[in-house]
Amino acid sequence: MLSRWATTEEVATAAGITGSAVMKWAGKHVLPAYTVIYGGRRGRSARWPLHAVAQASWVRGQLDAGLSFEEIREALERGEFKPGPTSE
């Protein structure tokens, strides 16, 4: 059975960044919104839409190309990032 969500670790790995950087990117609105879940003894964690993994990789590419977070947000608003078929 395929997961319907991605973990923060999966999103971070796709972009080559840390989990805390993923949360900062989300705060800059270059990643999709996440859902906070509570796992008892495991504490609080985030679950992300599946396309967040591909989007994090795309954002990293845009940053590597010299774009600012503001420019990346604008590109997202124009629809320049196209989630793949696993993003449902």
N, C-alpha and C positions, 0 to 999 in steps of 0.2 A: 504494500500500500504506500503510495506516495504521500509525503507530508504536504499539507496545504499551507504551511508557513516556513519561513526561513529563520534561523537563529541569528543573533547578533554576531556570533563567531563566524558563521557562513558569510554574512555581509562583509565583515571586516576582512576576511581572507580574500574575498574577491577583489577588494581594493588595495590590499596590502597595507592595511592600517590597523590600529588597535580598536578594541570595543568602545573605549571612551571617545575615540575620534569619530566612530560611526554615530554616536549620540550627538556629537558636536555638528556633524554634517546634517543630521536630521533637524537640529535646531536652526541650521542655516537654510533649511527647506530645499535641499538638493537631493534628499532621499524621501521616499514615501513615509507616511505616518505609520507608526508601529502601535501595537496593542500591548499594554502592560498586563502580565499574568502573574498570579501569585501561586507559588508551588509549595506551600507549607514550609517544611524544613529547608527546602531549596531557596526560599526567599522569592524576591521579585525578579522577573526577567522580562525581556521584550520579545515579541514575535512579530515578524515582518512579512509583508506580502512576498510571495515567491520572486516577483520581478525586482525586488530590492537588491538581490545579488547581482543581477545584470546591470542594474542602474548604478550601483556602487562602482562597478568596474568601468562603466561609461563615464561617470563623474571623474574618476581617477585619470582616465585618458584625457578628459577636457582640461583638468588641472595641469597635467604633464605637457599639454599643448600651450599652456600659458594663459588660459582663461581664468578669470576671477570667479568667486562664488556667485557674485551678482550676475555676471555674464552667463554662468551655467544655469542659474534660476530662470533667466530670460529665455535661454535655449529650451529649457523644459517647458516653459509656458507656451512656446511656439510649437511644441510637439516634436522636437528634434530627437528625443529619445523614444524609441519604439520598443515596448516590452515584447518579449518573445511569446510563443504559444504556451509556455508553462506558467504564465503570470496570472492565471485565473484564481 
